[in-house]
């Protein structure tokens, strides 16, 4: 399905952002490993989270899905309650499902096979194979290139101290989840702090988990064999989804948009800093806490933006928002530099290449670098036919760019928004005056 976007008049009104993808995945996974029932409300009913549910159903976990109420009820069977799946565990397009589940599977006494769509089968899995193998699991990549399909034989795991070369919450969470099944303490040190939803939520379920800054980075540690107890979780709105509305309101003249109930966990909220650094008008209202995660409403008004530098420890706090940051940069005066973000190349698509190609075809002065992009902002953009590379974040970022471009922007394969935000285009339309 292709989508046409026209230049919009001022965007006005309120939007309720769907539940956080990272937190929704974890609610199902940890709920499955807990004793008793876990109920997650404001759950994200998107393709990625449904992939997670389907994998756990194949391992004998009952999950009741109420789409009308956006609620899932997970009937947990405890840490050792999963059963051997009769078929391959299919993770679709979801890196989070694939990498986090690998850690859980490494601790099981049964064998399993894990695979996903064409994009998942290109994404690097050595980053989880290496630590899990060190812990004692046997993981074989069918194609011998460290990618899916993966054959996982779990078993008796040892606690390790792992120094992760990348700041990745998926790697960190994978190792911590395997650590639930180890024979001693498991620690993961990452070079910069990635999102900490696993640490927060697993502690809420009853795990003994600790996180601290050390000389070599950020270290998270977990003790094995806790008793996890099912609980109620209210999933905050996803700041990664809110980012498209933040950007749209900033760049379309005369806009004022209130974005309700957005998770602002500091390990995720780098976009808020970037917006302020660029001169954007954004206010946090009604700050509170929801199930161990900070939330707020965001009031955003159209603004004159200027260029900025996005790099270093900030990168993991807005890794998924960098494509839409490139859009903001295209409409800002002056130069924006994004660096230290080579991870963008191994996401659902190569996001450096995808954004550079798309924004160039709209008339933007943008250059790809080895670890980011350089954008000379301030040119008038024009509509173009644009490949989303079937990457949800590219499709939504370019839809935002199209709102302030001359003429029509045609986004190819725009149905990929189903991965994280199935009603994205409908919600965007409610703001048109
Ligand atoms: C996620 C972590 C991030 C992010 C992804 C979701 C998670 O990946 O890009 O969309 O839920 O843990 P990395 O941790 O590999 O950077």
Boltz pocket constraint, residues with backbone or C-beta under 6 A from the ligand:
constraints:
  - pocket:
      binder: B
      contacts: [[A, 21], [A, 22], [A, 23], [A, 96], [A, 167], [A, 168], [A, 169], [A, 170], [A, 171], [A, 173], [A, 194], [A, 195], [A, 319], [A, 320], [A, 343]]
      max_distance: 6.0
